Amino acid sequence: MDKITLLGTTHKEAGKCTVNSLYTIIEDINPDLIFEETDLMSYYTVYILKQKSDSMERTTIQKYVNNYNIKNIPIDTLEYPKDFAEWNNKILQDLQYLDENNKELLELTNFINSYYADNGFECINTEYFDNLIIKKYQVWENYIYNYRKHLIKYYDDFINFVYEEREFEMINNISKYQRVQNNDFNAVLLLGADHRMTITKKLQKITGIEYEFYYKNNSNSI
C-alpha cells in the first residue's frame, strides 16, 4: 500500500527550523518520493535550471534529491487568482499597528513565531501547535468580522483559496500520481504547518493510501 508521512514545515529558516534540521528529518523518514508544496515554475527554476531558492523547503529538497536520487513532485499547481495579492495586502495591512482590537491576534502571532523558532520542527508537528494555529485563525476571523467588516470579503476569498481550493488541488495531484503509478510508494508530504489539520480531511478522501503525521508517537497521530 502507498504511504504518506505528513510533515509540517516553515517556508523560511527561523531559529531551530533550518535546512539542516529539515534534511535530517527527511533522512529519518527515508522516503522514496517527496510531494512538495511548490508550483511548476518554481520546480522548473530550482530543480531543472538548478537556481538557488529563497524557500527553505525547496533548498532542502534540492540538496536531498541530489544526494539520494529520488523523485520530488510539485503539487501546488493551482494558478493564483489575479486579485490574490490585493486580498493578502488588505487583510494584513491593518495588522502592522497595535490597537486594543488586534492586540490578542498580534500577541498570539508573535508567540507562535517565537515558539517554532525556539523549538524547531518537533514543536510544529504536534497537536499543541495545531491548536495554536486553530486559535490564531479563530481570533483573526473574530477581529475581521467585528472590527474590520469592510475586509470580510477579502478575508473570506483569501481563506477559501489558500485552505480549500489550493489544498484540493494538492490532494488531486497526489491522487492522480497514485493512479498512474504501478509501484507502491513511501512518500513524505512537505507543506506549511498551517495546513496540517485542514488538509487531513481531504487526504482521507483518497483510498489506498496509508498516511500519518510525523512524530506520530508524540500524541499527535491521525
N, C-alpha and C positions, 0 to 999 in steps of 0.2 A: 504493500500500500504506500501511496505517496505521503510524505510527511513535511509539514512546515513548522518551523520554530519562529514565533513572532518576537522580534527584538526591537523594543523602543529605543530611539536614539535622539540626539540633538543634531541640528544642522551645522552648528559652529562649535569649535572647540571652546570649552569653558571649564577651568579648574581641572578636576579629575576626569572629565569627559574629553578624552583625547583620541587622536588617530591610533596611537599605540595601544591604548586600553581597549578600544573597539576591535582592533585587529586581533588582540589576544582572545577576546570573547568569541569571535568568529572561528578562530582556531579551535577553541574549546567545543563549539557546536559541531565543527568538522563537516560542513555541508558539501554536497556535490553540485549545488545550484544556489544562486542568490537572486531573489526577487528584490528590486530596489525601487524606492520612491523617486524616480527620476524620469525625465521626458526624453523623447527621441533625439532632440537637438543636443541636449547635454550629454547623452550617451555617445553620440557620434563625435562630439568635440573632445570628450575625455578619453574614451576607450578606443576610438578609431584614429583620431588625429593625435592622441597622446598628449593633449594640452593639460596644463595644471588647472585644478578645480578649486573654487572657493568653498565647496561643500565638504564638510568633514567626512560624511559618509562616502562620497564619490572618491575622495582622496584615499580613504581606507580600502575601498573595494578595488580601486585601480592597483594598489600595491598587492592586495590579496590574490586577485585573479592572475596577476603576472607570476606570482610565486607558486600558486597551486594549479594553474591552468584549468579553471572551472568556468562554467558559463555564468554570466550575470544578465538578467533580463529586466529591461526598463518597463515598468507597468503604469507609471503616472503619465499616460499619454493623451489625456483629455485636453483639448485646446481651451485655454483660459478665455473667459468672456472679455470682450473689449472694454467693459466697464469695471473689471476686477480691481485695477489699480485705484480707481476712484472710490469704490466701496472700501477698500483697505485704508486708504488715506483718511477718508471722512470719519470712520469709526475709531481710528487710532489717534487722530489729531487732538481730540478732547482729553486724551489721557496723558498729555505732555505736562499738564499743570495740575497740581494737587488742589482739591477743594473738599469740603466735607462730604459731598455726594460720592466722590470716587475714591475716597481715602481707603476704604476696605479693599477695593479692587487693586489699587496700586501697591498697597502693603502686601497683599497676597501674591501678586505677580513678582514682586521683589523677593519675597520669601522663597517662592518656587525656583527662581533663577539661582539664588544663593544655595538652596538646598541641593540641587543637582550638581552644581559646580563643586561643592564641598564633599559630596558623597559618591559621585560618579554614576555609571550606568547601572550599578547594582541597585541604587535607590530609585531610579526611574522605571525599573521593571518590577514594581511591587504594587500591591493593592493600595498601600498608603499613598503612593504618588498618583495612582489613578484617581483616588478620592480627592486629592488636591486639585487635579485638573477639572473634575466634575464640579467642585466647589467654585473654582475660578470662573467657569462659564455660567454657572448659576448667578453669581454676583455680577458678572459683566452684563448678562441679559437683564437683570433687575435694574441695573444702572441705566441701561439704554432705554428700557421701557418706562421707567419712572422719571428720568431726568433729561433724557435726550431723545424725546419722541420723534423729532424730525429725522433721526438717524435709523429708525426701526427698519425701514425698507432696505437700507444699505446693509444693516447688520444681518437681517434675515437672508438676503441674497448671498452675502459672504459665507455665512454658516452653511447654507444649503449646498453651495458649490464645493466648499472645502471638505465638509464632512458627510455629504451624501453623494453628489454627482461624481466627485473625484474618487471616492472610495469604491463606488460601484464600478467605475472604470478599472480600477486596480484589480478588484476581485474578478471582473470579467476577463481581464488579461491573463490572470492566473488560471482561470477555468479553461480558457482557450488553449493555453500552453499544455495543460494537463490532457486535454482531449487529443491533441496532436501527437503527444509522446507515447511511445510504447513501453518505455522502461520506467520503473519506479524511481522517484527522486526523493532525496533528503535535502530539503531547501531551508534556507533562512530568509525570512522576510524582514527587511530593514525599513523602518518608517518612523517618522516623528512620533515621540512618545504620546503626544496629544491624541493620536489616532488609535492607540492600543485598544481602548474599550469600544469605541464606535465601530471599528472595522470588524470586531469579533462576531457580531451577529450576522454580518454579511458573509464572513468566512463559513459560517455554519450552513449556508445555502449550497456550498459545494460538496457534493457527495464523493466519497472515495479518497478523501484527504484526512489524515490524522494531523491535528495541529495542537500546539501548546505554546504557552508563554515561556520565554527564557526565565530562569530561576523559578521553575515550576515548584520546586520543593520549599520555596520560601513563602508558602501560604498565599500564592497568587496564581494557582492553576485555574484553567478554564473549566 
